Amino acid sequence: MADQATGMVETEEPAGVAPVSSAHGPQQPQHLEHNSGRPASWVGVAIAIIGSLIGGAAFIPHMTWWLFWTGVAVTVVGFLVLAGARTLSKDWY
C-alpha cells in the first residue's frame, strides 16, 4: 500500500527480503508544501481563460467570426504573458 505522506511504497515480499521503497527514496517535506504560484502567472492564466470564454461564446447561438477571432487574440495575449513570466519553464517540483 502506498503511503502518500512519505512517498514510501510497501509491498508484501517473501520472508527474508527487505520491503521495497520508491526509486528516489522518501520524499522530502519541502515537496509537500503548497505553492500558490506567482501573480504574473495567475494574470496570464486569467487572460487566457477569458479569451477562451470569449472564443467559445462566439459559437452561441450561431457562429460570430469577429467574436471568435477576438477570443483567439485575447488568448494569445494571455499566452504571451505566461511566456514573459516564464511560467512553463520554471521547475515547480
C-alpha positions as CSV (number, residue, x, y, z in Angstrom):
1,M,0.0,0.0,0.0
2,A,1.3,3.4,-0.8
3,D,2.0,5.9,2.0
4,Q,1.5,9.2,0.3
5,A,2.8,11.3,3.1
6,T,6.3,9.9,3.0
7,G,6.4,8.5,-0.6
8,M,7.3,5.0,0.7
9,V,5.7,2.1,-1.1
10,E,5.3,-1.1,0.9
11,T,4.8,-4.4,-0.8
12,E,4.5,-7.9,0.5
13,E,7.8,-9.7,0.0
14,P,8.9,-13.2,0.6
15,A,10.4,-13.9,4.0
16,G,13.9,-12.6,4.4
17,V,13.6,-9.9,1.7
18,A,13.5,-6.2,2.7
19,P,10.5,-4.1,1.7
20,V,10.8,-2.0,-1.4
21,S,10.6,1.7,-1.3
22,S,10.2,4.2,-4.1
23,A,13.1,4.7,-6.6
24,H,14.0,8.1,-5.2
25,G,13.6,7.2,-1.6
26,P,11.2,9.1,0.8
27,Q,10.1,12.5,-0.4
28,Q,11.5,15.5,1.4
29,P,9.0,17.6,3.4
30,Q,9.5,20.7,1.2
31,H,8.0,18.8,-1.7
32,L,4.7,18.6,0.2
33,E,4.3,22.3,0.7
34,H,1.7,24.2,-1.3
35,N,2.9,26.6,-4.0
36,S,0.3,29.2,-5.0
37,G,2.4,30.4,-7.9
38,R,3.4,33.9,-8.9
39,P,1.0,36.8,-9.5
40,A,2.2,37.2,-13.1
41,S,1.3,33.5,-13.8
42,W,-2.2,34.0,-12.4
43,V,-2.7,37.0,-14.6
44,G,-1.6,35.2,-17.7
45,V,-3.9,32.2,-16.9
46,A,-6.8,34.5,-16.2
47,I,-6.3,36.3,-19.5
48,A,-6.1,33.0,-21.4
49,I,-9.2,31.7,-19.8
50,I,-11.2,34.9,-20.6
51,G,-10.0,34.7,-24.2
52,S,-11.2,31.1,-24.4
53,L,-14.6,32.0,-23.0
54,I,-14.9,34.8,-25.5
55,G,-14.0,32.5,-28.3
56,G,-16.4,29.9,-27.0
57,A,-19.2,32.4,-26.7
58,A,-18.8,33.1,-30.5
59,F,-20.5,29.8,-31.2
60,I,-23.7,30.7,-29.3
61,P,-26.4,30.8,-30.9
62,H,-24.6,30.9,-34.3
63,M,-21.0,31.4,-35.4
64,T,-19.8,35.0,-35.0
65,W,-16.4,35.2,-36.6
66,W,-15.3,38.6,-35.3
67,L,-16.0,37.5,-31.7
68,F,-14.2,34.2,-32.3
69,W,-11.1,35.9,-33.6
70,T,-11.2,38.4,-30.7
71,G,-11.2,35.5,-28.3
72,V,-8.2,33.9,-30.1
73,A,-6.4,37.3,-29.9
74,V,-7.1,37.6,-26.2
75,T,-5.9,34.0,-25.6
76,V,-2.7,34.7,-27.5
77,V,-2.1,37.7,-25.3
78,G,-2.6,35.5,-22.2
79,F,0.0,33.0,-23.5
80,L,2.4,35.8,-24.2
81,V,2.1,37.0,-20.6
82,L,2.7,33.4,-19.5
83,A,5.8,33.2,-21.8
84,G,7.1,36.5,-20.5
85,A,6.6,35.4,-16.9
86,R,8.5,32.1,-17.7
87,T,5.6,30.2,-16.1
88,L,6.1,27.0,-18.1
89,S,9.9,26.9,-18.0
90,K,10.2,27.2,-14.2
91,D,10.7,24.0,-12.3
92,W,7.9,23.8,-9.7
93,Y,9.0,20.5,-8.2
